[in-house]
Amino acid sequence: MGALDGIRVLDLSRVLAGPFCGQLLADNGADVIKVEAPGGDMNRAFPQVLAPGHSTNFTSVNRGKRDLTLNLKEPRAQAIVHRLAAEVDVVIQSFLPDTAAKLGVDYDTLSALNPDLIYASISGYGRHGALANKPGYDLMVSAYGGIMSMTGEPHRPPVRAGVTLIDLGTGMLCYSGIVTALQARTSGKARGQRVDVSLLETAVTYLGFHAATYLATGQVDGREGAGYLTLAPYGSYRTADGDMMLGAPTQTAWNKLKAALGHPASFEDPRFATNSDRCAHQEPLRAALEAELGRNPTAHWLPILENAGLPCAPIQTVDQVLTDEQVLANEMVVTSRATNGEEMKLVGLPFKLSDTSGKPGSAPPMPGEHNREVLASLGFSDEEVSTLENDGVI
């Protein structure tokens, strides 16, 4: 039994943020109807394409949903959306405001049809301000929102994060907003309401203590590579067979590190006496530390450093992560089954509930896979559905 059993969702969103939110809702029991254009969500064609209509981008955020194709430029398709919106609990959409109004899926239109509707709108730069109608892209908002300015090595150009951090984070925040609004509705504090999230607001939120530092002191933090400029050693260091993360952020930890590595004579250099000294001499410190770590592979050092109580971790590649015993023990790789019986491995649900645990649904649907099923629930006959197909409405 999922926590959201009985909740019905109309997912009009595209690409990653909105669909990921819809997948989280589906994983927790909601009935999610994904609406896409007859040609399919543009995300279906993004690399890498596994099969026609299924890219890895698409499959990563669309399991457990029913699929309905609608040409929302057609008045009859808009009428179908309106009938669905009058019945569901939640709508998720990521159109630009002007486009949403033109297609008849804006908040004013749909909330008038269903005053209890939770209407979640995902934008690039927020609902208000001069950029409200500007399209948002993960990488561009990472730059605009300050994250890229702090990502990369000092004195080198900024780089992007290796994952779609802003898109997925916005999906999670959208899920949080929807569940919060559902609770407000259940408790009688509100009926339906609008939930607004944006890539920009996610990026600003992710600035975290860097934002607090600036707001309190005016200091602007820059790029620090894999560690911190104010702690040393703390970062990525080379071993005999690769790189690992290692930290000794206090004087006590530094002493533990020296003992764990056999009290190397090079570590007694006066330049390494205090954290301030080590921070001022990061490169000679790195050379001394890597001279010791380079004597053995990462697997040799991890238990030694862990037993010493030092923070450390291997820098794993994606294949290593998805076969890692700890990852598998926490059900972060799951199997979903398509309607044709084929199985697909996907990433699991990132949070667990003890009594109403989520359950990954069926594999992501094909475009229009549930057209007849969904339209039949609205009272359309097979003949009427065939007419809509022939007319290019669905």
RATA-V364054 format. One record per residue. N is the residue number from 1. RES is the residue in one small letter. OMEGA is omega in whole degrees, -180 to 180 (none if undefined). D_LAST is the distance of its C-alpha to the last C-alpha in Angstrom with 2 decimals. Layout:
# RATA-V364054
[[N,RES,OMEGA,D_LAST] [N,RES,OMEGA,D_LAST]]
This chain:
# RATA-V364054
[[1,m,-180,32.67] [2,g,-179,30.82] [3,a,-176,31.87] [4,l,175,28.40] [5,d,179,27.70] [6,g,177,26.02] [7,i,-180,24.49] [8,r,-174,20.72] [9,v,173,19.00] [10,l,-175,15.76] [11,d,179,15.78] [12,l,-173,14.16] [13,s,-177,16.76] [14,r,176,17.02] [15,v,-169,19.82] [16,l,-170,22.70] [17,a,-179,24.15] [18,g,177,21.37] [19,p,178,19.91] [20,f,175,23.56] [21,c,179,24.10] [22,g,179,21.14] [23,q,177,22.66] [24,l,177,26.03] [25,l,180,24.70] [26,a,179,23.11] [27,d,-179,26.37] [28,n,170,28.23] [29,g,-179,26.39] [30,a,173,23.56] [31,d,-174,20.24] [32,v,176,17.91] [33,i,178,14.12] [34,k,177,12.96] [35,v,176,9.97] [36,e,179,9.33] [37,a,-179,7.79] [38,p,177,6.01] [39,g,179,9.77] [40,g,173,10.92] [41,d,180,13.54] [42,m,-179,16.41] [43,n,180,18.64] [44,r,-176,17.52] [45,a,180,19.54] [46,f,177,22.56] [47,p,-10,25.79] [48,q,-180,26.62] [49,v,-179,23.89] [50,l,-180,24.68] [51,a,179,22.19] [52,p,180,19.05] [53,g,-178,16.55] [54,h,171,19.43] [55,s,176,21.90] [56,t,175,24.70] [57,n,-177,23.50] [58,f,-176,20.16] [59,t,-177,21.86] [60,s,-172,24.53] [61,v,-174,22.45] [62,n,179,19.48] [63,r,173,21.14] [64,g,-176,20.91] [65,k,167,17.34] [66,r,-172,14.41] [67,d,179,11.13] [68,l,177,7.72] [69,t,-180,5.10] [70,l,172,4.33] [71,n,-171,5.89] [72,l,173,8.89] [73,k,180,10.82] [74,e,179,9.28] [75,p,-180,11.50] [76,r,177,9.33] [77,a,177,7.16] [78,q,179,10.75] [79,a,178,11.99] [80,i,177,9.99] [81,v,-179,11.48] [82,h,178,14.71] [83,r,177,14.88] [84,l,-179,14.50] [85,a,179,16.96] [86,a,-175,19.36] [87,e,-172,19.65] [88,v,177,19.72] [89,d,-172,22.84] [90,v,168,21.66] [91,v,173,19.13] [92,i,178,19.47] [93,q,-178,18.43] [94,s,176,19.94] [95,f,169,19.03] [96,l,-176,22.07] [97,p,-179,23.31] [98,d,179,22.74] [99,t,179,19.14] [100,a,180,18.47] [101,a,-180,20.10] [102,k,-179,18.27] [103,l,178,14.81] [104,g,-180,16.35] [105,v,178,16.56] [106,d,-175,20.31] [107,y,-177,22.91] [108,d,-178,24.42] [109,t,-174,21.31] [110,l,180,20.16] [111,s,175,23.76] [112,a,178,24.57] [113,l,-175,22.03] [114,n,-178,23.47] [115,p,179,26.99] [116,d,-174,27.13] [117,l,168,24.21] [118,i,-174,25.12] [119,y,-177,23.25] [120,a,-178,23.75] [121,s,180,23.50] [122,i,180,24.25] [123,s,179,25.75] [124,g,-170,27.93] [125,y,177,31.09] [126,g,-174,30.97] [127,r,-174,30.08] [128,h,176,33.30] [129,g,-174,35.35] [130,a,-176,35.09] [131,l,-176,32.59] [132,a,-180,30.05] [133,n,-180,27.52] [134,k,177,28.44] [135,p,-179,25.96] [136,g,176,27.41] [137,y,-176,27.93] [138,d,-174,29.93] [139,l,-179,32.65] [140,m,180,33.10] [141,v,173,33.38] [142,s,177,35.77] [143,a,-177,37.91] [144,y,-175,37.59] [145,g,172,38.17] [146,g,-175,41.41] [147,i,-178,40.57] [148,m,180,40.91] [149,s,-179,44.29] [150,m,-176,45.60] [151,t,-179,44.06] [152,g,-179,46.21] [153,e,175,49.92] [154,p,176,52.44] [155,h,174,53.40] [156,r,-178,50.34] [157,p,176,47.02] [158,p,176,44.31] [159,v,178,41.73] [160,r,171,38.35] [161,a,-176,38.01] [162,g,-180,37.06] [163,v,179,33.98] [164,t,-172,31.10] [165,l,-174,33.26] [166,i,179,31.81] [167,d,-177,28.11] [168,l,177,28.92] [169,g,178,31.54] [170,t,176,29.21] [171,g,179,26.81] [172,m,180,29.85] [173,l,176,31.03] [174,c,176,27.67] [175,y,180,27.91] [176,s,180,31.48] [177,g,180,30.58] [178,i,-179,27.93] [179,v,176,30.38] [180,t,180,33.13] [181,a,177,31.17] [182,l,178,30.35] [183,q,178,34.09] [184,a,178,35.00] [185,r,-180,32.81] [186,t,-178,34.36] [187,s,178,37.85] [188,g,179,37.40] [189,k,179,38.02] [190,a,169,34.74] [191,r,172,31.66] [192,g,174,28.46] [193,q,-179,28.98] [194,r,175,27.65] [195,v,180,28.10] [196,d,172,28.50] [197,v,179,29.04] [198,s,177,29.28] [199,l,-179,30.24] [200,l,-179,33.43] [201,e,173,34.56] [202,t,-179,34.05] [203,a,-180,36.17] [204,v,177,38.87] [205,t,-178,38.97] [206,y,175,39.45] [207,l,172,42.50] [208,g,-175,44.27] [209,f,175,48.05] [210,h,176,47.93] [211,a,180,46.67] [212,a,178,49.33] [213,t,-180,51.98] [214,y,-177,51.19] [215,l,-179,50.99] [216,a,-171,54.32] [217,t,-175,56.26] [218,g,-180,54.55] [219,q,178,54.48] [220,v,180,51.54] [221,d,-180,50.88] [222,g,-178,50.10] [223,r,-177,49.15] [224,e,180,51.06] [225,g,-177,49.66] [226,a,-178,49.37] [227,g,-180,51.94] [228,y,179,53.68] [229,l,-176,56.30] [230,t,177,58.17] [231,l,179,58.49] [232,a,-4,60.13] [233,p,176,59.67] [234,y,-179,56.02] [235,g,-177,53.37] [236,s,-178,52.63] [237,y,-175,55.67] [238,r,172,56.27] [239,t,-178,57.63] [240,a,-176,58.85] [241,d,179,55.39] [242,g,-178,52.92] [243,d,176,52.35] [244,m,175,52.37] [245,m,-178,52.11] [246,l,178,55.38] [247,g,171,56.69] [248,a,-167,60.17] [249,p,179,59.58] [250,t,178,62.93] [251,q,176,66.55] [252,t,179,66.67] [253,a,177,63.64] [254,w,178,65.30] [255,n,177,68.39] [256,k,179,66.36] [257,l,178,64.72] [258,k,-180,68.13] [259,a,-178,69.38] [260,a,-179,66.32] [261,l,175,66.88] [262,g,179,70.62] [263,h,178,71.92] [264,p,-180,71.55] [265,a,-178,74.33] [266,s,-178,71.89] [267,f,179,70.30] [268,e,176,73.65] [269,d,180,73.25] [270,p,179,74.03] [271,r,-178,70.83] [272,f,-172,68.95] [273,a,-178,71.09] [274,t,178,68.67] [275,n,178,64.95] [276,s,178,65.70] [277,d,-178,67.74] [278,r,178,65.06] [279,c,-180,62.38] [280,a,-178,64.68] [281,h,-175,65.16] [282,q,-175,61.73] [283,e,175,62.21] [284,p,176,65.63] [285,l,178,64.37] [286,r,-179,61.41] [287,a,-179,63.84] [288,a,-178,66.13] [289,l,-179,63.38] [290,e,175,61.64] [291,a,178,65.04] [292,e,-178,65.29] [293,l,-178,61.67] [294,g,179,61.71] [295,r,-176,64.31] [296,n,179,61.78] [297,p,-179,58.07] [298,t,-178,55.67] [299,a,177,55.83] [300,h,-173,59.58] [301,w,-174,59.38] [302,l,-179,56.63] [303,p,179,58.74] [304,i,-178,61.79] [305,l,178,60.08] [306,e,178,58.25] [307,n,177,61.57] [308,a,179,63.06] [309,g,-178,60.48] [310,l,176,58.89] [311,p,-180,55.19] [312,c,179,53.85] [313,a,171,50.79] [314,p,174,49.81] [315,i,-172,47.27] [316,q,173,44.76] [317,t,-175,42.07] [318,v,-179,38.53] [319,d,178,39.49] [320,q,180,42.56] [321,v,-173,40.72] [322,l,171,38.13] [323,t,-178,40.99] [324,d,-177,43.36] [325,e,-179,44.89] [326,q,178,44.55] [327,v,-179,40.84] [328,l,-180,40.29] [329,a,180,42.57] [330,n,173,40.32] [331,e,177,37.15] [332,m,167,35.54] [333,v,-176,34.24] [334,v,179,32.09] [335,t,175,30.28] [336,s,-178,26.70] [337,r,176,25.41] [338,a,-179,22.07] [339,t,178,20.70] [340,n,177,22.42] [341,g,-180,25.64] [342,e,180,26.16] [343,e,-178,27.82] [344,m,176,27.39] [345,k,-178,29.95] [346,l,177,28.87] [347,v,-175,30.81] [348,g,-179,31.66] [349,l,-173,31.54] [350,p,173,34.02] [351,f,-177,35.56] [352,k,175,36.79] [353,l,-173,37.69] [354,s,-174,40.57] [355,d,179,39.43] [356,t,-174,35.64] [357,s,176,34.91] [358,g,-180,31.41] [359,k,179,29.94] [360,p,-176,27.57] [361,g,-179,24.45] [362,s,179,22.63] [363,a,-179,21.85] [364,p,-174,18.84] [365,p,171,15.58] [366,m,-180,13.65] [367,p,176,10.13] [368,g,-176,7.81] [369,e,-176,11.21] [370,h,-180,11.10] [371,n,-175,7.78] [372,r,-180,10.11] [373,e,-178,12.92] [374,v,-179,11.67] [375,l,176,10.24] [376,a,180,13.47] [377,s,176,15.45] [378,l,177,14.37] [379,g,179,15.59] [380,f,175,12.70] [381,s,177,14.15] [382,d,-179,13.10] [383,e,179,13.36] [384,e,178,11.15] [385,v,179,8.29] [386,s,177,9.23] [387,t,178,9.34] [388,l,176,5.84] [389,e,-178,5.21] [390,n,-179,8.38] [391,d,179,7.89] [392,g,179,5.52] [393,v,179,3.81] [394,i,none,0.00]]
